Amino acid sequence: MPAPKSLLGRAFALLAVFTAERPSATLSELSRHSGLPLSTTHRLVRELVAWRALARDEEGRFTIGLRLWELGALSPGALGLRERALPYLEDLFEVIRHNVQLAIRDDLEVVYVERISAKDAVNVLTRMGSRMPLHATGVGLVLLAHAPHDVQERALASPLKRFTEHTITTPQALRTALAAVRRDGYAISDRQLEPITHSVAAPVRGPNGEVVAAVSVVVPVETRTDTVLPAVRACGRAISRSLGWRTP
């Protein structure tokens, strides 16, 4: 097929290069498979990376970016982590009957890729596809506690936005909270986003044991967190096993 002439058509031609069989590509491969000149490919790829539609890995190859994941998570046909996790999230919801959430990290933010909520559940600020800072959420604390060291240091050096009087707002308090998450294997965010809720979160691990996501429940502040914690941790382990992780 001839190379598209419109800007939108050229951008989609580049994105269409990526398939399940070819999840990453170099600049020259993108040019060759899309039929676009190398100079045009370079310019468009730079813009797509800035928009987070593409990402560049450590080897200099390009992959689909998280922004497209966010948009794809809004589609009923979204694949991958969300679909693997959904049966276990539904089981957790049947136990909790409030809010159940699945999230991943994008730099210093949490992106929610799934949320199940009862009609009369306690109100939450999040929705599927929304973003929140890492320091103020249960899933964020889990993800940050297991993030690379440079990510943790950048988070500690960044302004920590206050949402309530209980929000973690100092580097020392955040450092202490992250150490507790690594020690205990879970996080409890106590009234950090809203004064009426607790968030209890646990890690989701990939095949190599790396933390790739976090699952949480958000419950009314009067709920005892120890009554929901075992179910949350069991859900995290079940999703992890479905992704290929095996208990050491």
N, C-alpha and C positions, 0 to 999 in steps of 0.2 A: 504494500500500500504506500502511496506517496506520503511524504511527511506532512503533517497538518500545518496550516499557515497561521491559524489564530494562536494567540498566547495560551488560552485555556486548552486548546487542542494539543499544543506542544507539551504543556505540563502533564496532561493526562497520558500522553504518549510515553513520557518518562516514567510515570508511576506504573504504567501497564507492563513495563519491563520486569517488574518484580512478580514472581510466582512462587508457589510452594517449592518448586524445584530450584528456583533461583531467588533466594531470600535476600541476597546482597549482590552488589555489582560495583565495578570500578567506573570512573568517569568515562573511560574509553568504551567500556561495555555498554553503558547507558547510551552513548552516542551511536554505537553500532546497531544495537537492537531497536532503538527508537527511530533510526533513520535521520536524526538531526545532526547538523554540523557540530563539531567538537566545541567551537566557540559559543554556539547557542546553548548547547548542553551545559557548559560550564556556568553560564550566566543564570540559566533557569535553576540549576541545582543549587547554586548559592542562595537564590531567593527561597527555594523550597526548604532548605536547611534553616534559614532565618525564620521561616514560618512554622518550623518543626514538623513539616510534612515528610521530610527526610532527615535522617540522622547519619553521622559518620562514625564508624567504629574505630577501634585502636589500630587496625590495619589499613585504614584509609578507604575502606569500602563503604558504600552507602546502603542504608536499609530504610525501610518504611519507618517514619517518625511517629512519636507518641500522639501528636495532634490528630493524625488519621485514626489512631486507636480510639481517642476520645469521641470522634465523630462516629466511628464504626460501632462503638458501644451503645449508641443511641438507636441502632438498627436492630429489629427483631432477629435478623440473621447473623449477628455478630458471632464470630467463632473464637476458639482458643480458650484462654484461662476462664473466662466467664462461663462458657458452656460446660467446661470440666467441673467448675465449682458449683454450678447452680443446684444440682440435686442435694448437695450437702448443705448449702445455704438454706434450701427449703426445709430440710430436716431440722436445722437449727432454729429456723423461724417457728416451726411447729412447737418447739419447746419453749421459746422465749416469748413469742407473740407480741413483740414490739418492733424494733428496727434491727435489721441484719444488713451488714455492709461488707463489700469487698473492695479493696483499694490497692493501687500500685503507686510507686514514687516516680515523679518527674522532677529531677533536680531537687529543689527545696520545697516542693509542694506534693500534696497527695492528690491523686486523681481517682475518683470513685467510679468503678466500672460496673457495679451492681448494687442495688438496694432493694430490700423487701421490707414492707412496712404494713402493719395492721391498720385498719381504718381508725381505731381509737388509740393508736400508739402515741407515745409522747412525741411532741414536735421536735424536729431536727432541722438544721440549716442546710444539710447536704442533700444532693440528688445525684443520680447517675450522670457521670460526665462532669460534675462540678469539681472544683479545686479548693483545697484548704491548706494552710501552713502546717508543716510537719509537727511543730512543737506543741500545738494546741489540740491534737486529736490522738485518740488511742492508736489508730492504725498508723498515724504519722510517727508516733514515738517508737513503735515496733520497727517500722521501715528505716527510720533514722538510726536507731540503735545498731542495726545490722548493715548500714550503708558504709561505703569506703571511708577511710579516715579523713580524706580531704573534704568530702561532702559534709561530714560531721563538723569539721572545723569551720567551714563556711557558714553552716547553720548557726553555730555558736557565736560567730562574729557578726551575724546579721541582726537587725532589729527584730525583737520578738514581740509581735503585736499582742496587745492585751484585749481580750474579749470580755472577761469577767474578772472579779477580784481574785479568782482562783487560778487564772491563767499563769503558766510558767513564763516569766519575763526576764529572768537573769541567766547568764551563761552557766553559773555554778549550779543553779537549781536544775537546769536542763541536763547538764553533765551528770548530775546525781540521778536524775530520772532515767537516763539512758543506761547507766550502769545497772540500775535495778532491773530494767527490762532484760538485759543480757543475763543477769544472774537468775531471774525468776522464770524467764521464758514467756512472759506476757506483759501487757501494759494496762494500767487503769488510769484513764483520764478523768479526773474528778472535777466536774463542773467547770471545765476550762472554756468550752464554747458557749454553753448556756448554764445558768445557775440551777436548772431543774433536771439536769441529766448527768449520768455516769456513762462512760464508754469503756468497755472491756474488750481488749484486742489480743490476738495471737498471730504468730507468723505462719505464712504459707511458704513452703520450701520447694525448690525445683529439684531435678534429678541429682544434682551435685551437692545438695544441701544448702545452697544459697537461698536467702530469703527473697522471694520474687514478688510477694504480695502480702497483704494482711487482711484478716477477717475480724469483724467486731460486731458487738451488739450495743445499742444505745437504749438505756432503760431509765425509768424515773429515778430521781435521786434517793428516794426512800427504799429502793430495791437493794438488798444486800448483794454486793458484788460476788461474794463467795458462792452464792446460789446459782450464778450463771457462768462463772469461770470454767468449770469442768466441761460444760457443753461447748463453749467457745474454743477451748483448746482441742477438744476432740474433733471439732469441725475443721480446724486448721490442719490437724494431722491427716484427716481423711482426704482433704483437697490435695495436700502434699503427696500422699500416696498415689492419688489419681494422676499426678503430674510425673510420677516416676521416682519419687523419693522413697528411700527405705530407711527405717529406723536403724541407727548404728547398733 
